[in-house]
Amino acid sequence: MSTSALPQFRVAHTPKLWLGIIFLVTGLWTLSLLDAAGKLLAISGYHVVMIAWMRYTINVLFMAATMVPLYQKRTGRSIFRSNRPGLQIGRGALLLGSTLIFFSVLKVVPLAEGTAMNFCAPLVVLAVSPWLLGEKAYLSRWIAVLIGFTGMLIVIRPGGDIPPHGVALGLLSACTMALMSILNRKANQADDPMVTLFYGALMGSALSTLAVPFFWSSHTPDLVEWAILISTGLTGTIGHFLQNNAYRHAEASVLTPFFYAQIISASGMGWLVFGQFPDRITLLGIAIICASGMGIAYVEHKRAHPLPPADPMEAV
């Protein structure tokens, strides 16, 4: 093996890469707290629009007080200064829609199963990437998509814990997340991830503010409910901030398999908070979805980092 190939393998053991993995997993587990809070509030009678409004409004206020001043000091740029403001506004509107759909999913679907259905979003991206992103269609990608959707069919099987309207919402959520993934790529190529994070929160807050008067709960939250409502904004901000910072230390192809670690936190929160844990057949479906995603992530990473041709002199 040529010595020029050594860094490609040793990068997996560098402190910065492990820092990226830690940031990603911590961010995902923090977002599981957000999902659990959203589900808890939804089944308690709060409309998903009210939950989303609180989540994004606290998000904007928290960022404005802590992260935005640091960003402006570091870059000397206004957080509102975007190279593609139209893209950021459109992405922010879709993000709000994705949140409303997923909270609606969690109202009727156990936390682990709802999270697992969203894991199909990267597979949807692989399926549509030849048309929407102009990427080459590889056989390995189609195999991964077919295996992943087999796992999805096992999770949403007739007779399982998910009602038909929960299945429909879950599939819609996965498709919306897939579109979000595509827009995230484009937005983070155009702007600093902090700009993308702020625009998403700002649009979510602005649009939900217009709608929330029509969906405000007549029930006055007690102190515990207020704390849960406020926590949605904090966990949403911190979770996505950690995710964004993960990509500063490691490549996307390296980090992708670790996204599936969220099923651990989702299953744990579902069991601890709601007394729900997937049965064996559902766990099998979840495992198939995760294996498909991790497998294609490994293949894509190897495709993006091919080994250099062997040096004939090394055989001498």
Beta strands, then each sheet from edge to edge (+ up, - down):
end
